[in-house]
């Protein structure tokens, strides 16, 4: 019988947590950039890419289900 599971459905809890940790690298970078008085064009682009990354990740059910309520709130505040 063929395995029709999407690859993400095969992630171990440890792999999900690794993806969450990577997403929080984006959270930390966005927060650092938000502390600056003004951003260079490159910094704006970096921030935008990281916000998009968070939007993509939070839309993935397996990722969202692995987040704590606090983590979900943090990400949602940054992508709003």
C-alpha positions, -999 to +999 in steps of 0.1 A: +000+000+000+013+034-010+021+060+017-001+090+010+010+110+040+024+144+033+060+147+045+051+170+074+029+143+089+059+122+095+078+148+116+088+136+150+080+159+180+117+167+181+116+178+144+085+200+150+103+216+179+134+223+157+111+240+132+096+261+160+131+270+172+140+281+137+108+302+136+118+319+168+151+328+153+129+349+129+109+362+159+141+374+176+155+390+145+122+408+138+121+420+174+157+433+171+149+452+140+118+466+156+140+482+183+159+503+157+149+539+150+152+534+113+159+505+090+180+503+059+165+489+027+183+456+034+169+455+069+134+462+057+138+433+032+151+410+059+122+418+082+097+413+055+112+379+045+111+368+082+075+380+086+065+360+055+083+329+069+063+331+101+031+335+081+039+304+061+048+284+091+018+294+113-005+283+085+009+248+087-014+228+110+014+205+123+035+237+132+006+256+148-004+225+168+032+223+182+032+258+195+023+268+230-005+294+235+022+320+243+043+312+212+011+315+190+004+349+205+039+361+199+039+350+163+004+364+156+014+398+171+044+400+148+026+390+116-005+412+122 
